[in-house]
Amino acid sequence: MSAPSLVIAVPSKGRLKEKAAELFDAAGFTLRVKGHERGYRGQLDGLPDVAVEYTSAAEIVHQLRSGRVHLGITGEDLVRETVHDVDGRIAFLMPLGFGHADVVVAVPECWLDVSRMADLEDVAEQFARNHGRGLRVATKYMNLTRRFFAKEGVTGYRIVESVGATEATPATGTSELIVDITSTGTTLKANHLKVLEDGLILKSQAHLLASKRAGWDARARELCERILSSLSQ
C-alpha cells in the first residue's frame, strides 16, 4: 500500500473531535475512523490518498512543528504557547469558528484597587515589602504569560505551574492570581476572580494549520488547496 500524499492530524476526543467531524462532513468529506471505532487512524471519504491521524490537541502542535503531518486542527492558544518561532514553522490557514477560549489574567474580586495590568506592578511592590517575595501567578501558559507580562512592564512575579484546576489556586493559597482560559467567565466568577480590563492575552479558537516543515510535493499542495477550498464554502 502506497504512502498517503497528505496527512492531517485531528483531535482524538471531546468537542474538538466532534466539531472537526462536522466541519469535514459539511464540506463533503466524511471523516471515518479506520478499523476499531476507537482507533487512531482515519480517512476522508472522497480523498483516498489523505491519511487522518487522531491524537491529542497538544500533540498536534508538536507534529506540525516537526513536520510529521501536513495539516492539523488545534487551538491557537496551544500553538502560541508551545511554538516559539511560530511564523517559521506553522501557517494559520483558516479559523474554524469553534473551540473559542480567551487566555486572560484574572485576580481576586476582593482586589478592589486592581483593575488593569499597570496596577499589578504596584501591588507586586507592596506585596514584596510585606511578604519578601513576588506575586505568584498560577498558569499552564507559562510562555504566553512571560511575554505578555514583559510587554505590560510587570516584573514583580513568579510563575507557579498549574497541573490541576488553575482557577482554584488563589483560594487554596498556592497563588495570588492566575492566567487561564475562559469561554463564558462562569468558572472564574464561581471562584471569586475577575479578569483585568486589559488582561486579555489571546482570543483563541481552533484553526486549520499547515506545517512549513512537512514534505510538500505537488500532490500534497493540490489536496491541501482542495480541502481548504471546500471548507471555505
Secondary structure, DSSP 8 states (H G I E B T S, - for coil): ----SEEEEEE-SHHHHHHHHHHHHHTT--EEE-SSTT-SEEEETTEEEEEEEEE-HHHHHHHHHHTS-SEEEEEHHHHHHH-TTHHHHEEEEEE-S-S-EEEEEEEETT-TT--SHHHHHHHHHHHHHHHSS-EEEEES-HHHHHHHHHHTT--SEEEEE-SS-GGGHHHHTS-SEEEEEESSSHHHHHTTEEEEEEEEEEEE-EEEEEESSS---HHHHHHHHHHHHHHH-
